Amino acid sequence: MKLLSIKEELHKNYIQRKGRFTIECNILVFSTEEIAILQKWGHWFKALCDGELSPFSWKQERFIQVMKGEEEPFSLHEQAWYKYIGRKKVEALYGDSLYANYDPEEEGFYSKEEGEFE
């Protein structure tokens, strides 16, 4: 068996063993296609980035470079994971304030003293 085949088999087994990836941030910022990609490949993307799995193709090497900030995301897979990692950072930084619901009718939100439009 070739070395490439062994690595490919290891990756396939990893994906099957891990199953569906749970998206741990607000999914409203993702397209339906991005959500499907994250759910199917998320564990694998994470394992590649964390070094748990070694890349065996130039596309996987590039994926890792993108996540390190050495390249710009190009493929839909790169874009989806890059966006996911970015969103997780934003949510960690801003937390619940991202989900605040501001009501312009609320008392004190805007007053005539501040130049209300008539």
C-alpha positions in Angstrom: 0.0 0.0 0.0 1.3 3.5 -0.9 2.1 6.0 1.8 -0.5 8.4 0.2 -3.2 5.7 0.5 -2.4 5.1 4.1 -2.7 8.8 4.9 -5.9 9.1 2.9 -7.4 6.1 4.7 -6.4 7.6 8.1 -8.2 10.9 7.1 -11.3 9.1 5.9 -11.5 7.0 9.1 -11.1 10.2 11.2 -13.9 11.9 9.4 -16.2 8.9 9.8 -15.3 8.4 13.4 -15.9 12.0 14.4 -19.2 12.4 12.5 -21.1 15.6 12.2 -19.4 18.8 13.4 -21.3 21.0 15.8 -21.0 24.7 14.8 -20.3 26.5 18.1 -21.3 30.1 17.1 -24.2 31.9 15.6 -25.0 30.3 12.3 -26.9 33.3 10.9 -23.7 34.7 9.4 -23.2 31.5 7.2 -24.8 30.5 4.0 -26.6 27.2 3.7 -23.7 25.8 1.7 -21.2 27.0 4.3 -23.1 25.4 7.1 -23.2 22.1 5.2 -19.4 22.3 4.6 -18.7 23.0 8.3 -21.0 20.2 9.5 -19.4 17.7 7.2 -15.7 18.7 7.3 -15.4 20.8 10.5 -13.7 18.1 12.6 -11.3 17.4 9.7 -10.5 21.1 9.3 -9.8 21.4 13.0 -7.5 18.4 13.0 -5.5 19.7 10.0 -5.1 23.1 11.7 -4.2 21.6 15.1 -1.7 19.2 13.6 -3.7 16.1 14.7 -3.8 15.1 11.1 -0.9 15.7 8.7 -1.7 17.1 5.2 -1.0 14.8 2.3 -1.9 17.1 -0.6 -1.0 20.6 -1.7 -4.6 21.7 -1.2 -4.4 20.6 2.5 -1.1 22.4 2.8 -2.6 25.5 1.4 -5.6 25.2 3.7 -3.2 25.3 6.7 -1.4 28.3 5.3 -4.7 30.1 4.9 -5.6 29.5 8.5 -2.2 30.7 9.6 -2.8 33.9 7.7 -0.1 33.2 5.2 -2.5 33.1 2.2 -6.0 34.5 1.5 -8.9 32.1 1.6 -9.9 31.2 -1.9 -11.9 27.9 -2.0 -15.4 27.7 -0.5 -14.0 25.3 2.1 -11.2 27.7 3.1 -13.6 30.6 3.2 -16.1 28.7 5.4 -13.6 27.6 8.0 -11.8 31.0 7.9 -15.1 32.7 8.5 -16.0 30.2 11.3 -12.7 30.8 13.1 -13.2 34.5 12.7 -16.7 34.4 14.0 -15.7 32.4 17.1 -13.0 35.1 17.9 -15.6 37.9 17.5 -18.1 36.1 19.8 -15.4 35.4 22.4 -14.4 39.1 22.3 -17.9 40.7 22.3 -20.0 37.9 23.9 -23.6 38.6 24.6 -23.4 42.2 23.3 -23.7 40.8 19.8 -27.2 39.7 20.5 -28.4 42.9 22.2 -31.8 44.0 20.8 -31.8 47.8 20.7 -35.3 49.4 20.6 -35.3 52.9 19.1 -38.7 53.5 20.8 -37.2 52.9 24.2 -37.1 55.9 26.6 -33.7 57.6 26.4 -32.6 56.0 23.1 -32.9 59.2 21.2 -34.3 62.6 22.4 -35.1 66.0 20.9 -32.2 67.5 22.8 -29.9 65.3 20.8 -31.4 66.5 17.5 -34.4 64.3 16.7 -35.6 64.5 13.1 -39.1 66.0 12.7 
